[in-house]
């Protein structure tokens, strides 16, 4: 399974999301254990977060 990590790993204090991949700390922590279906759900959420951030 691929990861949305882009190597910029810092959690934004305000949004509580990684400034690189836009995942929450919980999403980052559980990533190695999730199945493809859950990974796709998170990736879709990241897309929405990215659009909302603009």
Secondary structure as GFF3:
##gff-version 3
##sequence-region A 1 54
A	DSSP	alpha_helix	25	30	.	.	.	ID=ss1
A	DSSP	three_ten_helix	31	33	.	.	.	ID=ss2
A	DSSP	alpha_helix	36	53	.	.	.	ID=ss3
###
